[in-house]
Amino acid sequence: MAPPSGSVLVLAPHPDDETIGCGGAVILHCRQGDRVKIVFATDGGAGDPQGYFANYDYRELRRAEARKAGEILGARDLTFWEYQDGKLAEAEDLAYRLGKILAAEKPDIIYRPSTREIHPDHWALGVAIETALRQYMPAVGDFCYEIWATVQPTHVIDITAVWDVKRKAVEQYQSQLRYNDYLHMVGGLNAYRSIYLPSARQVEAFEAG
Protein backbone atom coordinates (compact mmCIF):
# COMPACT_ATOMS: atom_id res chain seq x y z
CA MET A 1 0.00 0.00 0.00
CA ALA A 2 2.97 2.32 0.56
CA PRO A 3 6.17 2.50 -1.51
CA PRO A 4 9.26 0.70 -0.24
CA SER A 5 12.03 2.80 1.27
CA GLY A 6 15.26 3.41 -0.60
CA SER A 7 16.88 5.55 -3.25
CA VAL A 8 14.76 5.94 -6.37
CA LEU A 9 15.55 6.36 -10.06
CA VAL A 10 12.62 7.34 -12.28
CA LEU A 11 13.09 6.91 -16.04
CA ALA A 12 10.70 8.98 -18.15
CA PRO A 13 10.56 8.92 -21.95
CA HIS A 14 9.17 12.49 -22.07
CA PRO A 15 8.45 15.29 -19.63
CA ASP A 16 5.02 14.41 -18.14
CA ASP A 17 5.40 10.60 -18.22
CA GLU A 18 6.96 10.59 -14.74
CA THR A 19 3.97 12.40 -13.23
CA ILE A 20 1.35 10.43 -15.15
CA GLY A 21 2.92 7.04 -14.48
CA CYS A 22 4.28 7.26 -10.95
CA GLY A 23 3.77 10.80 -9.66
CA GLY A 24 1.94 9.61 -6.57
CA ALA A 25 4.70 7.16 -5.70
CA VAL A 26 7.30 9.90 -6.19
CA ILE A 27 5.45 12.20 -3.79
CA LEU A 28 5.30 9.47 -1.17
CA HIS A 29 8.97 8.57 -1.61
CA CYS A 30 9.95 12.21 -1.17
CA ARG A 31 7.81 12.48 1.95
CA GLN A 32 9.53 9.38 3.32
CA GLY A 33 12.85 11.13 2.87
CA ASP A 34 13.97 8.86 0.02
CA ARG A 35 16.41 10.23 -2.54
CA VAL A 36 14.67 10.56 -5.92
CA LYS A 37 16.31 11.25 -9.29
CA ILE A 38 14.30 11.64 -12.49
CA VAL A 39 15.87 11.18 -15.92
CA PHE A 40 13.98 12.46 -18.97
CA ALA A 41 15.21 10.57 -22.02
CA THR A 42 13.86 12.77 -24.85
CA ASP A 43 13.51 16.50 -25.35
CA GLY A 44 9.74 16.36 -25.87
CA GLY A 45 10.23 18.40 -29.03
CA ALA A 46 7.55 16.58 -31.03
CA GLY A 47 4.78 17.38 -28.56
CA ASP A 48 3.32 20.35 -30.44
CA PRO A 49 2.27 19.02 -33.87
CA GLN A 50 -0.22 21.85 -34.44
CA GLY A 51 2.31 24.56 -33.64
CA TYR A 52 0.37 26.20 -30.81
CA PHE A 53 3.66 27.08 -29.11
CA ALA A 54 5.61 28.08 -32.21
CA ASN A 55 6.66 31.37 -30.64
CA TYR A 56 8.36 29.61 -27.73
CA ASP A 57 11.61 27.75 -27.29
CA TYR A 58 9.52 24.60 -27.12
CA ARG A 59 12.17 22.25 -25.74
CA GLU A 60 12.92 24.70 -22.95
CA LEU A 61 9.20 25.04 -22.30
CA ARG A 62 8.99 21.27 -21.79
CA ARG A 63 11.97 21.37 -19.42
CA ALA A 64 10.43 24.26 -17.47
CA GLU A 65 7.17 22.35 -17.10
CA ALA A 66 9.10 19.32 -15.83
CA ARG A 67 10.91 21.45 -13.26
CA LYS A 68 7.63 22.92 -12.01
CA ALA A 69 6.04 19.48 -11.79
CA GLY A 70 9.11 18.08 -10.05
CA GLU A 71 9.01 20.87 -7.50
CA ILE A 72 5.40 19.97 -6.67
CA LEU A 73 6.19 16.26 -6.47
CA GLY A 74 9.12 17.03 -4.20
CA ALA A 75 11.75 15.81 -6.68
CA ARG A 76 14.37 18.39 -7.59
CA ASP A 77 17.14 16.17 -8.98
CA LEU A 78 16.23 16.18 -12.66
CA THR A 79 18.39 15.22 -15.64
CA PHE A 80 17.50 15.90 -19.28
CA TRP A 81 19.23 13.70 -21.85
CA GLU A 82 17.49 15.34 -24.79
CA TYR A 83 17.38 12.51 -27.28
CA GLN A 84 15.16 13.43 -30.21
CA ASP A 85 11.49 12.98 -29.42
CA GLY A 86 10.05 10.10 -31.45
CA LYS A 87 13.48 8.68 -32.31
CA LEU A 88 14.52 7.05 -29.04
CA ALA A 89 14.64 3.59 -30.61
CA GLU A 90 17.45 4.89 -32.83
CA ALA A 91 19.64 5.88 -29.86
CA GLU A 92 22.34 3.23 -30.07
CA ASP A 93 23.99 4.30 -26.80
CA LEU A 94 20.81 4.32 -24.70
CA ALA A 95 21.32 0.99 -22.90
CA TYR A 96 24.98 1.86 -22.29
CA ARG A 97 24.06 5.25 -20.87
CA LEU A 98 21.44 3.68 -18.63
CA GLY A 99 24.05 1.24 -17.37
CA LYS A 100 26.32 4.14 -16.51
CA ILE A 101 23.65 5.93 -14.51
CA LEU A 102 22.76 2.73 -12.67
CA ALA A 103 26.40 2.37 -11.67
CA ALA A 104 26.63 6.02 -10.62
CA GLU A 105 23.32 6.30 -8.74
CA LYS A 106 23.07 2.75 -7.35
CA PRO A 107 19.29 2.98 -6.94
CA ASP A 108 17.34 0.63 -4.72
CA ILE A 109 14.17 1.17 -6.77
CA ILE A 110 13.54 1.96 -10.44
CA TYR A 111 10.29 3.16 -11.97
CA ARG A 112 10.15 2.92 -15.76
CA PRO A 113 7.94 2.13 -18.76
CA SER A 114 7.16 -1.46 -19.64
CA THR A 115 7.98 -3.14 -22.94
CA ARG A 116 4.23 -3.48 -23.51
CA GLU A 117 4.02 0.26 -24.17
CA ILE A 118 2.70 1.10 -27.62
CA HIS A 119 4.41 4.50 -27.95
CA PRO A 120 7.77 3.81 -29.63
CA ASP A 121 9.77 6.01 -27.23
CA HIS A 122 8.14 4.40 -24.19
CA TRP A 123 8.83 0.95 -25.59
CA ALA A 124 12.44 1.81 -26.48
CA LEU A 125 13.21 3.03 -22.97
CA GLY A 126 11.66 -0.12 -21.49
CA VAL A 127 13.77 -2.35 -23.74
CA ALA A 128 16.95 -0.40 -23.07
CA ILE A 129 16.64 -0.47 -19.28
CA GLU A 130 15.97 -4.21 -19.37
CA THR A 131 19.16 -4.62 -21.40
CA ALA A 132 21.10 -2.49 -18.91
CA LEU A 133 19.69 -4.33 -15.90
CA ARG A 134 20.81 -7.70 -17.28
CA GLN A 135 24.38 -6.47 -16.89
CA TYR A 136 23.85 -4.76 -13.53
CA MET A 137 24.75 -6.98 -10.57
CA PRO A 138 23.30 -5.26 -7.45
CA ALA A 139 19.72 -6.16 -6.55
CA VAL A 140 17.23 -3.46 -7.51
CA GLY A 141 13.46 -3.19 -7.30
CA ASP A 142 12.34 -2.80 -10.92
CA PHE A 143 8.78 -1.52 -11.36
CA CYS A 144 6.96 -0.73 -14.60
CA TYR A 145 4.41 2.07 -14.49
CA GLU A 146 1.46 2.78 -16.78
CA ILE A 147 1.35 5.49 -19.44
CA TRP A 148 -0.15 4.57 -22.82
CA ALA A 149 -0.50 0.89 -21.96
CA THR A 150 -1.59 -0.87 -18.81
CA VAL A 151 0.50 -3.39 -16.90
CA GLN A 152 -0.37 -6.66 -15.24
CA PRO A 153 -0.20 -5.35 -11.66
CA THR A 154 1.99 -7.07 -9.10
CA HIS A 155 2.06 -4.06 -6.72
CA VAL A 156 -0.29 -1.18 -6.00
CA ILE A 157 0.22 2.03 -4.04
CA ASP A 158 -2.56 3.99 -2.40
CA ILE A 159 -2.13 7.60 -3.57
CA THR A 160 -5.47 8.87 -2.31
CA ALA A 161 -3.88 11.21 0.24
CA VAL A 162 -1.62 12.79 -2.38
CA TRP A 163 -3.91 12.70 -5.42
CA ASP A 164 -4.52 16.45 -5.31
CA VAL A 165 -0.76 17.02 -5.34
CA LYS A 166 -0.31 14.69 -8.29
CA ARG A 167 -3.14 16.48 -10.07
CA LYS A 168 -1.44 19.82 -9.52
CA ALA A 169 1.80 18.41 -10.94
CA VAL A 170 -0.04 17.18 -14.06
CA GLU A 171 -1.50 20.68 -14.45
CA GLN A 172 2.01 22.08 -14.96
CA TYR A 173 2.16 20.39 -18.36
CA GLN A 174 -0.01 22.92 -20.11
CA SER A 175 1.71 22.27 -23.45
CA GLN A 176 0.41 18.70 -23.33
CA LEU A 177 -2.97 19.48 -21.80
CA ARG A 178 -3.51 21.64 -24.89
CA TYR A 179 -3.81 18.34 -26.76
CA ASN A 180 -5.01 15.75 -24.24
CA ASP A 181 -7.16 15.86 -21.11
CA TYR A 182 -4.64 13.99 -19.01
CA LEU A 183 -6.38 15.03 -15.80
CA HIS A 184 -9.46 13.09 -16.89
CA MET A 185 -7.47 10.15 -18.25
CA VAL A 186 -5.08 9.74 -15.33
CA GLY A 187 -7.80 10.31 -12.77
CA GLY A 188 -9.86 7.58 -14.40
CA LEU A 189 -6.96 5.13 -14.52
CA ASN A 190 -5.95 5.71 -10.91
CA ALA A 191 -9.57 5.42 -9.80
CA TYR A 192 -9.99 2.18 -11.74
CA ARG A 193 -6.88 0.69 -10.15
CA SER A 194 -8.58 1.01 -6.75
CA ILE A 195 -10.33 -2.24 -7.74
CA TYR A 196 -7.24 -3.87 -6.19
CA LEU A 197 -7.52 -1.78 -3.03
CA PRO A 198 -11.17 -0.97 -2.32
CA SER A 199 -10.28 1.09 0.76
CA ALA A 200 -8.57 3.64 -1.52
CA ARG A 201 -9.94 6.17 -4.00
CA GLN A 202 -6.84 6.59 -6.17
CA VAL A 203 -4.22 3.92 -6.77
CA GLU A 204 -1.11 3.56 -8.94
CA ALA A 205 -0.42 0.07 -10.26
CA PHE A 206 2.99 -1.37 -11.09
CA GLU A 207 4.39 -4.56 -12.53
CA ALA A 208 7.64 -5.94 -11.19
CA GLY A 209 10.18 -6.31 -13.97
N, C-alpha and C positions, 0 to 999 in steps of 0.2 A: 504493500500500500504506500510505502514511502521509499524514496530512492536510497540505494546503498551509499555508505560514506566512502570517500576517497577522491583522488584527483580525477578530473573529468576532461576529456577531449571531445568536442563536438565538431563533426565534419559536415559542412553544409555545401551543397552544390552551388547555391545562389544566396544572396542576401534575401532573407525572409524564410527560407526553408528551416533554419534552426528554430525560429519561433513557432512556426506552424507545426513542425514535427515533434519537438521536445522542449518547447518554451516553458511549460509548467515544471518539468523535471529540472530544468536549469535554474529556475527561481528557487525551487526547494533545495537544490544542491548549494546554491549561494547562501541561502539562509542557514544551512547546516554548517557553513564555514568551509565548504569544500572548494578547492582551487578549480576554476573552470576556464578553459581556453577554447575559443571558437575559431575554426579555420574556414574561410569562405573560398571555395576552389575557383569559381569563375567571377568575372567582373560584372555580371548581370547586364551587360551591354545590349542584349537582344530583347530586353523586357519592355520596349516601347515601340512596337511595330507600327502603330498609327502616328507616331511622331508628336504626341501630345507635349513632350518635354524637350522638343528640338532646340529650344533656346537655353537649355541648361547643359552643363558638363554632366552628362547623364551617368557616367560611371562614378563620378564623385558623388552625385546625388544618391546613388544606391549605397555607397559606402557610408554616407552621412546618415541615411535611414537605419543602416545596420548598427551604427554607433548609438543612435538614439534608442533603438530597441534593446541593444545590449545593456545600456545604462538602466533601463527599466527592469530588465530581467535580473540585473545585479552582476552581469558579466562584462568586465571591462578589458579583458585580455583578448583582443581580436586581431586576427591576421588575415590579410587579403592577398591571395596568390595571383589573382587576376588572369587566369586562363580565359581564353575567348569563350564567351557564352555560346552554348550550342555546339561547341567543338571539343568538349572535354575528352571524348573517346579518342581523339587524335593526339592527346598529350602523352607522348611516349615515356616521359619521365615521372608520371604521376605516382605510380606504385613506389618507385624509388624515393620520391620526395616524401611520401607518406611514411615510408620506413624510417627516413631520417628524423621526422618529427616524433614518431613513436619512441625512437631511441633518445631523443633530446628531452621529451616531456615525461616519459615513463608513466603514462596514465594508468589509473586503476580501472577506469570505466571509459568506454567509447560509445557515443551515440552517432549513428550514421545511417544513410539510406540503405535499403535492401536491394538485392539484385533482381527483385521482382518489379522494381520501379519501371514505369513505361516511358518516362522522360529520359532521353538519351544521356543527359548530363548526370541525372540522379543514378541511373544504372551504371554509368562509367565509374562514378566515385565508389559505388558499392563493390564493383568488381575489383577496383584498384586496392581498396583497403583490405579486401579478403586476400589478395595476393601478398600485400605487405605483411599481414598478420601471420601468414604461413611461414614467414621467415623471422618472426619476432618471438623470442623465447619466453620472456616473462608472461605470467598469467595475467589476463586482462578481461574484464567484463565487456563483452561485445554485444551491443543492443541496436537493432534496426528500428528506426522510427517510421512513421507513416507520413507521406506527402501526397503524391499522385496515385499511389497504390497502397492498399492495405497490407498488413502483415498477418501471419498466423500467430496470435498473441501467446507468449509464454510468461510475460510479466505485465502487470498494469500498475499505474501510479495514480492515486487519488489527487487530482489537482483542483478540486472544488474550492478550497480556501484561497487559491491563488489565481483562479480563472480570470477575475477582473484585471489582474496585473498582466496576465498573458494577453488578454484582449487589448489592453492599452499598448502593449509592445507590437502586436499585429497592426494596430492603427498607425504606427510610425511609417509603415510601408505604403504611403499614399501613391507612389508611382505604380504599385502593383494593384492596389485597391481601385485604381482608375479603370482597370480591366476586369478584375474578378472580385466578387464579394467574399473574400476569404473569411471575414468575420462570421458570416452565415455558414460557410462550408466547414470551417474548423470547429465552430460551436456545435454543429450537428454531429460531426465525427466524434468529438470528445464526449458529447452527451450519449451517443450510441454506445460507445465503449463502456459506459457505466453498466451495461448488461452483465459484465463480469464482476461488478462491484456495486450491487444495488443500493448500498448505503451512501454512495457518492452521487453527485450530480454531473461532474465532469471528470473524465478519466483519459489519460494517455496510455496507449497500448504499445508494447514493444515485443520484438521477437529476438531471442538470444541467437547470436550468430554462431 
